[in-house]
């Protein structure tokens, strides 16, 4: 193995490292993300009486 061959291999590796630059992924959680509530407590007195509507099927 000659010195010039070794330099050519190093040049090739350096080029590969330039071509294979992968951008970093963004952070999973960001300070500007919206927060989502998974549970909400509602008093029964605040709940309006619900009514079920039935639709006619096929018309």
N, C-alpha and C positions, 0 to 999 in steps of 0.2 A: 504494500500500500504506500503510495507516494504522498508527499506533502500536498501537492496540488489536488490530488483526488480527495484528500481529507478536507481541504478548503472548499472544494466543490460540494461535498456532502454537507458541510456546515452552512454554506450559502443556501442550499436546497432546504435544509431544515429551517433556516431563518425565514425564507419565503413562505414555507408552509405555515409557520406560526403567524405570519401576517395575514394569510388567507383564511385562517381558521379562527379568527377573532370572533368570539361569540359574545353578544351583549349580555350583561347581567340582567337577571330577572328583577322586577320591582319587588318591593317588600310586600309580604302577605297582608299586613295591616298597616294602613297609613293613618296619620293623625287627621286627615281630612275626610275619612270614610264616615258614612252615615251609620248611626247606631240603630238597630232594629230591636224592638221589644218582642220578646217571645211570649210573655205572659202579661195580662192586664187584669187587674182586679176591678170588678164592677159590682156595685151594690144592687140588690134585687129591686129596690125602690126606684132605681134609675132606669131599669129595663122597661121599655114600652111593650105592651102586650102584642105578641106576634100573631099574625093570621096566615094560614096556609091557603094559597090559591091553587086551584086545580085547572089545568088546561085541557081542552078537548084534544084528544089524540086523533090525528089523521085529518084534521080539517084546517 
